């Protein structure tokens, strides 16, 4: 793991156990208090585990009611300042993806904007934010996110494209095969290999 921010050396299971008693009784007084707490934990973190704790708080069950388009500024802040896969992927799937699922009309234009924007990690978020949606996946949105980034040479985007296609292939293999064929000559070998990994 490459990180300019040091680790305390706490494993993921250990961190989960440490956070459990703190999160079990967590009841923020308001949305503003919850978001301010997440931002403070995140922005003032000196070690990476503190950012993992901020994400645990951001995903807490008491905050489910606040998974709406007003969460976009926080999502963008976490993605842009996180700028590495371990943080970004968690935000992409569990926050951005959750808001997209609940508010597709408002969020689809936002995700389309991320897909063509200047930030690598927001573009990765656009590609993978529908992981786990299966039959509910917005294929037009996925096609836009992939099409917008398929020519990029970044490993992080090529891997994300393959991952998103591989995930959807579990429920719609024909669509994935057709997309890979349609993008022949543009899609990277890494993306192709990942997309077709479990297809005969």
C-alpha positions in Angstrom: 0.0 0.0 0.0 1.5 3.3 -1.1 0.5 6.1 1.2 2.1 9.3 2.3 -0.1 9.1 5.4 1.4 6.7 8.0 -0.4 3.7 9.5 -0.7 2.8 13.2 -0.5 -0.8 12.3 -4.1 -1.7 13.2 -5.5 -4.5 11.1 -9.0 -4.2 9.6 -10.6 -6.7 12.1 -8.9 -4.9 15.0 -10.1 -1.6 13.8 -13.7 -2.9 13.4 -13.6 -4.2 17.0 -12.2 -0.9 18.3 -14.9 1.1 16.5 -17.8 -1.2 17.4 -18.5 0.2 20.9 -18.2 3.7 19.7 -20.5 3.3 16.7 -23.1 1.1 18.4 -24.5 4.0 20.4 -23.7 6.7 18.0 -26.6 9.1 17.5 -25.7 12.4 15.9 -27.8 15.4 17.0 -28.3 16.5 13.4 -27.0 16.0 9.8 -24.8 19.0 10.2 -23.2 17.5 13.3 -22.7 14.2 11.6 -21.1 15.7 8.5 -18.9 18.0 10.5 -17.7 15.0 12.6 -16.9 13.0 9.4 -15.0 15.9 7.9 -13.0 16.7 11.0 -12.0 13.0 11.5 -11.0 12.9 7.8 -9.3 16.3 7.4 -7.4 16.2 10.7 -6.3 12.5 10.4 -2.6 11.9 11.0 -2.8 8.2 10.3 -4.7 6.2 7.7 -6.8 4.3 10.2 -8.4 7.6 11.3 -9.7 8.0 7.7 -11.1 4.5 7.8 -12.9 5.5 11.0 -14.3 8.6 9.3 -15.6 6.3 6.5 -17.2 4.0 9.0 -19.0 7.0 10.5 -20.0 8.2 7.1 -21.6 4.8 6.3 -23.2 4.5 9.8 -26.9 3.3 9.9 -28.0 6.5 11.5 -26.9 8.5 8.4 -28.9 6.4 5.9 -31.6 9.1 5.8 -29.0 11.6 4.6 -28.0 9.6 1.5 -29.4 12.1 -0.9 -28.0 14.5 -3.5 -27.0 17.0 -0.7 -24.3 14.5 0.1 -22.5 15.1 -3.2 -20.1 17.8 -1.8 -18.9 15.4 0.9 -18.6 12.5 -1.5 -16.5 14.7 -3.8 -14.3 15.9 -1.0 -13.6 12.4 0.3 -12.8 11.1 -3.2 -10.6 14.0 -4.3 -8.7 14.3 -1.0 -8.6 10.5 -0.5 -7.0 9.9 -3.9 -6.2 6.3 -3.4 -8.1 3.1 -4.1 -8.7 1.9 -0.6 -10.5 5.1 0.4 -12.1 6.0 -3.0 -13.6 2.6 -3.7 -15.4 2.5 -0.4 -16.8 5.9 -1.0 -17.7 5.1 -4.6 -19.7 1.9 -3.8 -21.2 2.7 -0.3 -21.9 6.4 -0.5 -22.0 7.5 -4.2 -23.6 4.2 -5.3 -26.1 4.3 -2.5 -27.2 7.9 -3.3 -27.4 7.0 -7.0 -29.6 4.0 -6.3 -32.0 6.1 -4.1 -32.0 9.3 -6.3 -31.2 8.3 -9.9 -32.8 11.3 -11.5 -30.7 13.8 -9.5 -27.5 11.7 -9.3 -27.2 10.4 -12.9 -26.1 13.8 -14.3 -23.7 14.2 -11.4 -22.1 10.8 -12.2 -22.0 11.6 -15.9 -20.1 14.8 -15.0 -17.6 12.8 -12.9 -17.0 10.5 -15.8 -15.8 13.2 -18.0 -14.2 15.5 -15.4 -10.6 16.2 -14.7 -10.1 14.2 -11.5 -8.9 10.6 -12.0 -10.5 9.4 -8.8 -13.9 10.9 -9.5 -13.8 9.3 -12.9 -13.0 5.9 -11.3 -15.9 6.6 -8.9 -18.2 7.0 -11.9 -17.1 3.7 -13.4 -17.5 1.6 -10.3 -20.3 3.2 -8.3 -22.8 0.7 -9.6 -21.0 -2.4 -8.3 -23.4 -4.8 -6.8 -26.5 -3.3 -8.5 -26.8 -6.3 -10.8 -30.1 -6.2 -12.7 -30.7 -2.7 -11.5 -27.6 -1.4 -13.1 -28.2 1.7 -15.3 -26.4 0.3 -18.4 -26.6 3.6 -20.3 -24.8 5.3 -17.4 -22.2 2.5 -17.2 -21.6 2.7 -21.0 -21.1 6.5 -20.7 -18.6 6.1 -17.8 -16.7 3.4 -19.6 -16.8 5.1 -23.0 -15.5 8.3 -21.5 -12.5 6.6 -19.9 -11.7 3.6 -22.1 -8.9 5.4 -24.0 -7.2 6.5 -20.7 -3.9 4.7 -20.0 -4.3 4.9 -16.2 -4.1 1.5 -14.5 -6.8 2.7 -12.1 -9.3 3.4 -14.8 -8.5 0.3 -16.8 -8.8 -1.9 -13.7 -12.1 -0.1 -12.8 -13.6 -0.7 -16.2 -12.8 -4.4 -16.1 -14.1 -4.7 -12.6 -17.4 -3.0 -13.4 -17.9 -5.1 -16.5 -17.0 -8.3 -14.6 -19.4 -7.5 -11.9 -22.3 -7.0 -14.3 -21.4 -10.1 -16.2 -22.7 -12.1 -13.3 -26.3 -11.1 -14.3 -26.0 -9.9 -17.9 -23.1 -11.7 -19.6 -24.5 -11.0 -23.1 -24.4 -7.3 -22.6 -20.9 -7.4 -21.3 -19.7 -9.5 -24.2 -21.3 -7.1 -26.6 -19.7 -4.1 -24.9 -16.3 -5.7 -25.0 -16.8 -6.5 -28.7 -18.1 -3.0 -29.4 -15.0 -1.5 -27.8 -12.6 -3.8 -29.6 -9.4 -1.9 -30.5 -9.9 0.6 -27.7 -10.5 -1.4 -24.6 -7.2 -2.3 -22.9 -6.1 -6.0 -22.5 -6.4 -5.5 -18.7 -10.0 -4.3 -18.9 -10.9 -7.1 -21.4 -9.3 -9.8 -19.3 -11.0 -8.6 -16.1 -14.4 -8.2 -17.9 -14.4 -11.7 -19.4 -12.7 -13.4 -16.5 -15.6 -15.6 -15.5 -17.2 -16.0 -18.9 -16.5 -18.9 -21.2 
